[in-house]
Structures are given as structure tokens and as C-alpha cells.
Amino acid sequence: MLAAAVWRNVFKGDEEVDVRKVAMVVSYLRRTLKALEGVHDETVQMGEMVFGDPGKEAVLVRQRSQMMSLPFKDGKVC
């Protein structure tokens, strides 16, 4: 669902978009949200947040998921 929202809102629903770019944005958002879970409210309020480099997500996006090797039949992973 997040990827679909990113595709629609960031990439304007462009059917020619490189899906790796969508995946990079999604990965970056997830990593950043996870990091924010451990941050005190005062840190955010004081503007002391430092956000990482979204380009680092490219390494994760290029990795092959173990789930991709599982058989797929009738719309389900076997």
C-alpha cells in the first residue's frame, strides 16, 4: 500500500517509472519511520533530527529477496 501511495503521489502515477526508484523511496520511508520510533519528542521539537541519505537504499533494493525463489501458483506462494 505504501508503494502504491508513493507511486501515485511522488511519481504522479507514471506508468514508465523505474520501480527500483519507487522501492528506494519506500525503503527510505520505512527506515526513517523506524528510526523515529526511538527519538524523544524534545529532539524532534528542537529540530535536532538528522535524516540519512536516501541513496543508501539502492544497496537494499538491488538485493534479491529470498521470497522471490519460492514457487508461485494460483496467486499464492507455495
Backbone as a printed PyTorch tensor [residue, N CA C, xyz], in Angstrom:
tensor([[[  0.8170,  -1.1840,   0.0000],
         [  0.0000,   0.0000,   0.0000],
         [  0.8660,   1.2560,   0.0000]],

        [[  1.9650,   1.1940,   0.7520],
         [  2.8520,   2.3560,   0.7900],
         [  3.4640,   2.6040,  -0.5840]],

        [[  3.8820,   1.5440,  -1.2510],
         [  4.4770,   1.6900,  -2.5810],
         [  3.4780,   2.2930,  -3.5650]],

        [[  2.2300,   1.8760,  -3.4770],
         [  1.2020,   2.4240,  -4.3680],
         [  0.9900,   3.9070,  -4.0960]],

        [[  0.9980,   4.2870,  -2.8240],
         [  0.8290,   5.7010,  -2.4670],
         [  2.0190,   6.5320,  -2.9450]],

        [[  3.2290,   5.9890,  -2.8030],
         [  4.4300,   6.6850,  -3.2820],
         [  4.3620,   6.8370,  -4.7920]],

        [[  3.9890,   5.7660,  -5.4820],
         [  3.9000,   5.8130,  -6.9420],
         [  2.9000,   6.8800,  -7.3960]],

        [[  1.7350,   6.9250,  -6.7550],
         [  0.7070,   7.8980,  -7.1400],
         [  1.1040,   9.3270,  -6.7910]],

        [[  1.6460,   9.5320,  -5.5930],
         [  1.8500,  10.8880,  -5.0940],
         [  3.2320,  11.4700,  -5.3760]],

        [[  4.2410,  10.6390,  -5.4060],
         [  5.5980,  11.1470,  -5.6660],
         [  5.9130,  11.0850,  -7.1620]],

        [[  5.5120,   9.9740,  -7.7890],
         [  5.8270,   9.7690,  -9.1960],
         [  4.6320,  10.0350, -10.1130]],

        [[  3.5740,  10.6030,  -9.5520],
         [  2.3770,  11.0330, -10.3060],
         [  1.7590,   9.9150, -11.1370]],

        [[  1.8850,   8.6780, -10.6470],
         [  1.2780,   7.5410, -11.3370],
         [  1.8810,   7.2420, -12.6930]],

        [[  3.1060,   7.6820, -12.9130],
         [  3.7860,   7.4630, -14.1940],
         [  4.0080,   5.9690, -14.4260]],

        [[  3.3830,   5.4280, -15.4520],
         [  3.4950,   4.0060, -15.7410],
         [  4.8910,   3.6120, -16.2260]],

        [[  5.6950,   4.5680, -16.6160],
         [  7.0450,   4.3000, -17.1080],
         [  8.1030,   4.4530, -16.0150]],

        [[  7.6850,   4.6890, -14.7770],
         [  8.6380,   4.9120, -13.6920],
         [  9.4530,   3.6420, -13.4320]],

        [[ 10.6920,   3.8300, -13.0760],
         [ 11.5740,   2.7250, -12.7060],
         [ 11.1350,   2.2510, -11.3150]],

        [[ 10.6600,   1.0250, -11.2080],
         [ 10.1350,   0.5330,  -9.9350],
         [ 11.2130,   0.4950,  -8.8510]],

        [[ 12.4730,   0.4530,  -9.2480],
         [ 13.5450,   0.4990,  -8.2460],
         [ 13.5610,   1.8390,  -7.5290]],

        [[ 13.1940,   2.9020,  -8.2390],
         [ 13.1280,   4.2190,  -7.5980],
         [ 11.9840,   4.2640,  -6.5930]],

        [[ 10.8600,   3.6760,  -6.9490],
         [  9.7390,   3.5930,  -6.0060],
         [ 10.1770,   2.7880,  -4.7850]],

        [[ 10.8410,   1.6710,  -5.0120],
         [ 11.3060,   0.8210,  -3.9150],
         [ 12.2930,   1.5550,  -3.0220]],

        [[ 13.1480,   2.3890,  -3.6040],
         [ 14.1050,   3.1600,  -2.8090],
         [ 13.3860,   4.1440,  -1.8970]],

        [[ 12.3750,   4.8210,  -2.4100],
         [ 11.6200,   5.7730,  -1.5930],
         [ 10.8970,   5.0370,  -0.4670]],

        [[ 10.2780,   3.9100,  -0.7810],
         [  9.5660,   3.1320,   0.2270],
         [ 10.5320,   2.6450,   1.3000]],

        [[ 11.6720,   2.1350,   0.8990],
         [ 12.6750,   1.6580,   1.8470],
         [ 13.1630,   2.7890,   2.7390]],

        [[ 13.4130,   3.9390,   2.1510],
         [ 13.8580,   5.1030,   2.9190],
         [ 12.7930,   5.5250,   3.9340]],

        [[ 11.5400,   5.5740,   3.5080],
         [ 10.4590,   5.9550,   4.4240],
         [ 10.3560,   4.9770,   5.5850]],

        [[ 10.4240,   3.6950,   5.2840],
         [ 10.3280,   2.6910,   6.3510],
         [ 11.4960,   2.7970,   7.3270]],

        [[ 12.6990,   2.9680,   6.7930],
         [ 13.8810,   3.0850,   7.6610],
         [ 13.7890,   4.3220,   8.5380]],

        [[ 13.3410,   5.4290,   7.9590],
         [ 13.2370,   6.6800,   8.7020],
         [ 12.1560,   6.5950,   9.7810]],

        [[ 11.0100,   6.0130,   9.4480],
         [  9.9470,   5.8500,  10.4480],
         [ 10.3990,   4.9600,  11.5880]],

        [[ 11.1360,   3.8990,  11.2860],
         [ 11.6640,   3.0170,  12.3270],
         [ 12.6170,   3.7810,  13.2360]],

        [[ 13.4550,   4.6170,  12.6550],
         [ 14.4000,   5.4070,  13.4520],
         [ 13.6640,   6.4180,  14.3340]],

        [[ 12.5800,   6.9770,  13.8410],
         [ 11.8190,   7.9660,  14.6090],
         [ 11.1480,   7.3650,  15.8350]],

        [[ 10.9000,   6.0600,  15.8180],
         [ 10.2740,   5.4100,  16.9640],
         [ 11.0970,   5.5820,  18.2360]],

        [[ 12.4040,   5.6320,  18.1120],
         [ 13.2770,   5.7200,  19.2770],
         [ 13.7150,   7.1250,  19.6360]],

        [[ 13.1630,   8.1260,  18.9820],
         [ 13.5880,   9.5130,  19.2120],
         [ 12.6360,  10.1840,  20.1920]],

        [[ 13.2030,  10.9020,  21.1490],
         [ 12.3800,  11.6400,  22.1050],
         [ 11.6860,  12.8160,  21.4200]],

        [[ 10.5010,  13.1350,  21.8940],
         [  9.7260,  14.2390,  21.3270],
         [ 10.5080,  15.5550,  21.3520]],

        [[ 11.2800,  15.7640,  22.4050],
         [ 12.0430,  17.0070,  22.5270],
         [ 13.0720,  17.1580,  21.4090]],

        [[ 13.6430,  16.0520,  20.9970],
         [ 14.6270,  16.0730,  19.9140],
         [ 13.9820,  16.5530,  18.6230]],

        [[ 12.7790,  16.0720,  18.3620],
         [ 12.0520,  16.4860,  17.1620],
         [ 11.6380,  17.9480,  17.2860]],

        [[ 11.1170,  18.3260,  18.4470],
         [ 10.6520,  19.7000,  18.6650],
         [ 11.7770,  20.7180,  18.5310]],

        [[ 12.9720,  20.3330,  18.9250],
         [ 14.1140,  21.2420,  18.8580],
         [ 14.7610,  21.2490,  17.4720]],

        [[ 14.2550,  20.4350,  16.5790],
         [ 14.8030,  20.4020,  15.2200],
         [ 16.1820,  19.7830,  15.1540]],

        [[ 16.4610,  18.8640,  16.0600],
         [ 17.7820,  18.2460,  16.1260],
         [ 17.8520,  16.9220,  15.3570]],

        [[ 16.8800,  16.6910,  14.5200],
         [ 16.8510,  15.4540,  13.7400],
         [ 17.8210,  15.5380,  12.5650]],

        [[ 18.4740,  14.4300,  12.3050],
         [ 19.3400,  14.3070,  11.1410],
         [ 18.8310,  13.1070,  10.3440]],

        [[ 18.4610,  13.3520,   9.1090],
         [ 17.9450,  12.2850,   8.2690],
         [ 19.0480,  11.7620,   7.3730]],

        [[ 19.0090,  10.4580,   7.1110],
         [ 20.0420,   9.8100,   6.3180],
         [ 19.9250,  10.0800,   4.8310]],

        [[ 20.8260,   9.4740,   4.1120],
         [ 20.9110,   9.6050,   2.6650],
         [ 20.0040,   8.5830,   1.9950]],

        [[ 18.9710,   9.0110,   1.2680],
         [ 18.0900,   8.0550,   0.6020],
         [ 18.8150,   7.1870,  -0.4280]],

        [[ 19.9190,   7.6700,  -0.9460],
         [ 20.6800,   6.9100,  -1.9360],
         [ 21.2270,   5.6020,  -1.3960]],

        [[ 21.3780,   5.4980,  -0.0760],
         [ 21.8890,   4.2720,   0.5290],
         [ 20.9070,   3.1120,   0.3950]],

        [[ 19.6750,   3.4110,   0.0960],
         [ 18.6690,   2.3650,  -0.0600],
         [ 18.8960,   1.5490,  -1.3260]],

        [[ 19.6690,   2.0640,  -2.2630],
         [ 19.9080,   1.3620,  -3.5280],
         [ 20.5210,  -0.0120,  -3.2970]],

        [[ 21.3730,  -0.1320,  -2.2910],
         [ 22.0050,  -1.4200,  -1.9870],
         [ 20.9440,  -2.4320,  -1.5800]],

        [[ 20.0000,  -2.0140,  -0.7470],
         [ 18.9310,  -2.9190,  -0.3150],
         [ 18.0120,  -3.2930,  -1.4660]],

        [[ 17.7080,  -2.3330,  -2.3040],
         [ 16.7860,  -2.5720,  -3.4110],
         [ 17.3790,  -3.5600,  -4.4100]],

        [[ 18.6880,  -3.5490,  -4.5720],
         [ 19.3370,  -4.4620,  -5.5250],
         [ 19.4150,  -5.8980,  -5.0140]],

        [[ 19.2680,  -6.1030,  -3.6960],
         [ 19.3600,  -7.4510,  -3.1400],
         [ 18.1410,  -8.2800,  -3.5470]],

        [[ 18.3930,  -9.5170,  -3.8570],
         [ 17.3090, -10.4250,  -4.2300],
         [ 16.6580, -10.9710,  -2.9610]],

        [[ 15.3520, -10.8400,  -2.8690],
         [ 14.5940, -11.3480,  -1.7330],
         [ 14.5380, -12.8650,  -1.7800]],

        [[ 14.6310, -13.5190,  -0.6210],
         [ 14.5150, -14.9700,  -0.5520],
         [ 13.1290, -15.4230,  -1.0080]],

        [[ 12.1300, -14.5880,  -0.8040],
         [ 10.7640, -14.9280,  -1.1940],
         [ 10.6290, -15.0430,  -2.7160]],

        [[ 11.5020, -14.4050,  -3.4610],
         [ 11.4260, -14.4560,  -4.9140],
         [ 11.7510, -15.8410,  -5.4530]],

        [[ 12.4200, -16.6630,  -4.6590],
         [ 12.7990, -18.0060,  -5.0990],
         [ 11.7110, -19.0390,  -4.8260]],

        [[ 10.7090, -18.6680,  -4.0460],
         [  9.6450, -19.6200,  -3.7270],
         [  8.6940, -19.7790,  -4.9010]],

        [[  8.1510, -20.9850,  -5.0860],
         [  7.2020, -21.1990,  -6.1820],
         [  5.9200, -20.3880,  -5.9880]],

        [[  5.3280, -19.9720,  -7.0750],
         [  4.1200, -19.1610,  -7.0660],
         [  3.0790, -19.8500,  -7.9330]],

        [[  1.9440, -20.1830,  -7.3430],
         [  0.9250, -20.8990,  -8.0870],
         [ -0.4590, -20.4270,  -7.6530]],

        [[ -1.3060, -20.1600,  -8.6190],
         [ -2.6800, -19.7440,  -8.3550],
         [ -2.7610, -18.5220,  -7.4380]],

        [[ -1.8380, -17.5870,  -7.6370],
         [ -1.8730, -16.3390,  -6.8790],
         [ -1.3430, -16.4670,  -5.4620]],

        [[ -0.7290, -17.6010,  -5.1120],
         [ -0.2200, -17.7970,  -3.7550],
         [  1.2060, -18.3380,  -3.8100]],

        [[  1.9870, -17.9760,  -2.7890],
         [  3.3310, -18.5220,  -2.6540],
         [  3.1950, -19.8970,  -2.0290]],

        [[  3.8060, -20.8840,  -2.6540],
         [  3.7010, -22.2670,  -2.1580],
         [  4.8050, -22.5880,  -1.1740]]])
